Amino acid sequence: MNTISRVKNSCKFLLVLFIYLLSTITCFADPGDGLCDGNDGGPDGCPLDTWVFVLALVALVFTVIHLHKKQKSLQA
């Protein structure tokens, strides 16, 4: 493996790590005084919200693009 590809791979790894850490920090930023704090008389915890569908859609698009690039490289 040459030096340029190692640098690219390490940059990709650091970018993914940064995004992961940033998303984790924002998840813990909820003050906890909303309807899902266990004091609203309902079941403890919140159900999944509609943003899960956006996450699934992004994962599907990423998968399709990745598989398309992989198939294209195999045909070359």
ZARO-756437 format. One line per field, with one value per residue: x, y, z of N, C-alpha, C in turn; residue in three letters. Coordinates in Angstrom, 3 decimals, m for minus. Atoms other than C-alpha are relative to their C-alpha. Last residue first. Example, Ala and Ser with C-alpha at 12.3 -4.5 7.8 and 13.67 -1.06 7.14 Angstrom:
! ZARO-756437
nx: m0.820; 0.890
ny: m1.190; m1.190
nz: m0.060; 0.000
cax: 13.670; 12.300
cay: m1.060; m4.500
caz: 7.140; 7.800
cx: m0.770; 0.900
cy: 1.090; 1.200
cz: 0.730; 0.000
r: ser; ala
! end
This chain:
! ZARO-756437
nx: m1.086; 0.165; m0.200; m1.442; m0.654; 0.323; m0.702; m1.423; m0.143; 0.084; m1.176; m1.156; 0.172; m0.219; m1.424; m0.662; 0.337; m0.744; m1.398; m0.094; 0.094; m1.242; m1.018; 0.243; m0.560; m1.321; 0.033; 0.668; m0.817; 0.007; 0.697; m0.744; m1.327; m1.091; m0.047; 1.083; 1.187; 0.932; 0.553; m0.887; m0.540; 1.049; 1.043; 1.241; 0.740; 0.101; 1.394; 0.248; 0.013; 1.047; 1.286; 0.087; 0.200; 1.389; 0.873; m0.098; 0.569; 1.456; 0.475; m0.088; 1.086; 1.259; 0.145; 0.247; 1.372; 0.885; m0.018; 0.739; 1.427; 0.437; 0.043; 1.216; 1.161; 0.170; m0.858; 0.845
ny: m0.694; 0.123; 1.391; 0.275; m0.695; 0.746; 1.277; m0.247; m0.388; 1.212; 0.830; m0.653; 0.108; 1.389; 0.279; m0.713; 0.670; 1.260; m0.348; m0.429; 1.201; 0.753; m0.747; 0.269; 1.323; m0.168; 0.106; m1.081; m0.516; 0.849; m0.535; m0.057; m0.602; 0.955; 1.024; 0.949; m0.432; m0.660; 0.972; 0.123; 1.352; 0.967; 0.156; m0.478; 1.017; m0.363; m0.178; m1.403; m0.188; 0.856; m0.657; m1.156; 0.499; 0.444; m1.160; m0.679; 0.858; m0.034; m1.328; m0.073; 0.830; m0.672; m1.120; 0.533; 0.507; m1.166; m0.559; 0.878; m0.104; m1.311; 0.057; 0.709; m0.842; m1.023; m1.169; m1.165
nz: 0.702; 1.452; 0.383; m0.056; 1.105; 1.220; m0.089; 0.239; 1.408; 0.818; m0.254; 0.635; 1.453; 0.404; m0.121; 1.097; 1.256; 0.028; 0.267; 1.401; 0.827; m0.186; 0.750; 1.411; 0.265; 0.588; 1.464; 0.692; 1.102; 1.200; 1.168; 1.260; m0.088; m0.191; 1.031; m0.210; 0.722; m0.917; m0.936; m1.154; m0.086; m0.296; 0.997; m0.585; m0.741; m1.402; m0.346; m0.290; m1.444; m0.559; 0.185; m0.895; m1.350; m0.117; 0.028; m1.294; m1.032; 0.177; m0.400; m1.454; m0.523; 0.311; m0.922; m1.337; m0.014; 0.015; m1.348; m0.899; 0.315; m0.476; m1.467; m0.375; 0.291; m1.032; 0.073; 0.000
cax: m12.977; m15.986; m14.975; m14.553; m18.112; m19.527; m17.739; m18.891; m22.496; m22.272; m21.041; m23.683; m26.476; m25.211; m24.931; m28.458; m29.816; m27.975; m29.329; m32.858; m32.496; m31.291; m34.200; m36.603; m35.053; m35.793; m39.488; m39.103; m38.339; m40.393; m39.293; m38.379; m40.550; m44.170; m46.639; m47.461; m45.355; m42.633; m40.502; m38.326; m39.947; m42.273; m39.476; m37.414; m34.417; m32.050; m31.097; m27.374; m26.597; m27.587; m25.549; m22.411; m22.946; m23.419; m20.167; m18.271; m19.515; m18.827; m15.289; m14.651; m15.903; m13.631; m10.666; m11.144; m11.462; m8.285; m6.488; m7.578; m6.472; m3.095; m2.625; m3.614; m0.993; 1.732; 1.485; 0.000
cay: m2.690; m4.850; m5.357; m1.608; m0.968; m3.598; m1.986; 1.493; 0.296; m1.547; 1.597; 3.810; 1.372; 1.031; 4.804; 5.293; 2.601; 4.021; 7.497; 6.082; 4.193; 7.366; 9.333; 6.652; 6.840; 10.570; 9.758; 9.057; 5.850; 5.498; 7.399; 5.940; 4.895; 4.187; 7.010; 9.029; 11.972; 11.557; 8.994; 11.626; 11.179; 14.170; 16.684; 17.760; 15.615; 18.439; 16.690; 17.238; 13.510; 12.927; 15.939; 14.462; 11.122; 12.788; 14.708; 11.606; 9.647; 12.502; 12.875; 9.123; 9.076; 11.987; 10.410; 7.139; 8.912; 10.889; 7.671; 6.003; 8.957; 9.086; 5.360; 5.698; 8.393; 6.408; 3.316; 0.000
caz: m15.804; m14.966; m11.333; m10.818; m12.037; m9.687; m6.728; m7.732; m8.032; m4.710; m2.948; m4.559; m3.649; m0.086; 0.419; m0.916; 1.410; 4.422; 3.637; 3.393; 6.691; 8.423; 6.957; 8.201; 11.660; 11.584; 12.087; 15.784; 17.581; 20.729; 23.805; 27.154; 30.069; 29.244; 29.724; 32.808; 31.630; 34.234; 32.363; 30.667; 27.259; 27.253; 27.495; 30.485; 29.622; 28.660; 25.405; 24.696; 24.975; 21.356; 20.244; 21.781; 20.059; 16.677; 17.083; 18.133; 15.126; 12.725; 14.103; 13.852; 10.264; 9.386; 11.183; 9.310; 5.969; 6.677; 7.665; 4.443; 2.345; 4.093; 3.622; m0.059; m0.546; 1.208; m0.962; 0.000
cx: 1.162; 1.162; m0.083; 0.306; 1.488; 0.710; m0.237; 0.794; 1.472; 0.148; m0.014; 1.246; 1.194; m0.093; 0.323; 1.498; 0.697; m0.269; 0.853; 1.437; 0.125; 0.005; 1.342; 1.014; m0.202; 0.685; 1.372; 0.143; m0.774; 0.905; m0.038; m0.861; 0.693; 1.352; 1.114; m0.034; m1.175; m1.296; m1.002; m0.521; 0.932; 0.531; m1.030; m1.166; m1.288; m0.808; m0.130; m1.452; m0.325; m0.104; m1.143; m1.353; m0.161; m0.297; m1.461; m0.922; 0.023; m0.681; m1.516; m0.516; m0.004; m1.184; m1.297; m0.218; m0.361; m1.463; m0.873; m0.028; m0.831; m1.493; m0.492; m0.101; m1.290; m1.248; m0.403; 0.898
cy: m0.873; 0.626; m0.206; m1.437; m0.275; 0.620; m0.825; m1.306; 0.252; 0.311; m1.261; m0.855; 0.628; m0.166; m1.420; m0.267; 0.657; m0.765; m1.261; 0.361; 0.354; m1.261; m0.725; 0.733; m0.357; m1.337; 0.155; m0.157; 1.085; 0.610; m1.021; 0.496; m0.055; 0.706; m0.990; m1.112; m0.955; 0.420; 0.588; m0.977; m0.191; m1.401; m1.035; m0.098; 0.472; m0.987; 0.319; 0.264; 1.440; 0.177; m0.847; 0.683; 1.148; m0.539; m0.410; 1.205; 0.698; m0.844; 0.088; 1.338; 0.033; m0.778; 0.764; 1.130; m0.521; m0.424; 1.249; 0.556; m0.854; 0.178; 1.318; m0.155; m0.710; 0.841; 1.067; 1.238
cz: m0.320; m0.764; m1.504; m0.379; m0.027; m1.204; m1.267; 0.022; m0.349; m1.484; m0.871; 0.161; m0.721; m1.508; m0.470; 0.022; m1.184; m1.297; m0.069; m0.372; m1.482; m0.869; 0.101; m0.880; m1.470; m0.249; m0.634; m1.510; m0.736; m1.065; m1.118; m1.134; m1.354; 0.036; 0.277; m1.026; 0.173; m0.671; 0.968; 1.044; 1.191; 0.231; 0.419; m0.982; 0.612; 0.836; 1.494; 0.378; 0.390; 1.507; 0.529; m0.144; 0.981; 1.393; 0.152; 0.065; 1.365; 1.076; m0.109; 0.514; 1.528; 0.562; m0.233; 1.005; 1.392; 0.034; 0.083; 1.420; 0.945; m0.256; 0.571; 1.515; 0.412; m0.224; 1.022; 0.000
r: ala; gln; leu; ser; lys; gln; lys; lys; his; leu; his; ile; val; thr; phe; val; leu; ala; val; leu; ala; leu; val; phe; val; trp; thr; asp; leu; pro; cys; gly; asp; pro; gly; gly; asp; asn; gly; asp; cys; leu; gly; asp; gly; pro; asp; ala; phe; cys; thr; ile; thr; ser; leu; leu; tyr; ile; phe; leu; val; leu; leu; phe; lys; cys; ser; asn; lys; val; arg; ser; ile; thr; asn; met
! end
